[in-house]
Amino acid sequence: MTFSYRVKLYLFGFLLGLLILMFILKGKKCSGVSEMKLQELVDQKTYYSEKALCQMKCLNISTDSMMKLLPEKFRVNYDRSEVHAVPCGKYYVEPNKKESFPFTLVILDCDTTSRIEQLVPIATGIKAGCNCDTLSSTIN
């Protein structure tokens, strides 16, 4: 068996394997850790703090639209998040592009529930006329 015949045989097997793999993985997409965590948070029962509801009202964002936007337009910032906090992990969820949304979400992930605690302004996105700071929240 010559060297060129071996190379041809190897390439044929390699290309055949690629075709089979493409057929098996057709239509599936790869998702990162951040996307999987956001999808988990969205799939759980979601609660909102009074402060978060007030801030969402000021920004004219409904709870339904927030849940739709979360996996598409946001990502988890693991550098700021406290994933092993007791009793619930605290996740800071930021927009993918800073100019699209003027806030970062703080979400507590308890076993089967997600609690949106507050929307932390990135710049001056949350209106000054909204007095949501006096409402209760567990974030200091």
Secondary structure, DSSP 4 states (H G I P E B T S, - for coil): --HHHHHHHHHHHHHHHHHHHHHHTTT-----HHHHHHHHHHHSEEEE-HHHHHHHHHTT--HHHHHHHHHHHEEEEEEEEETT-SSSEEEEEEESSTTT-SEEEEEEEETTEEEEEEEEESSS-S-TT---TTS--S--
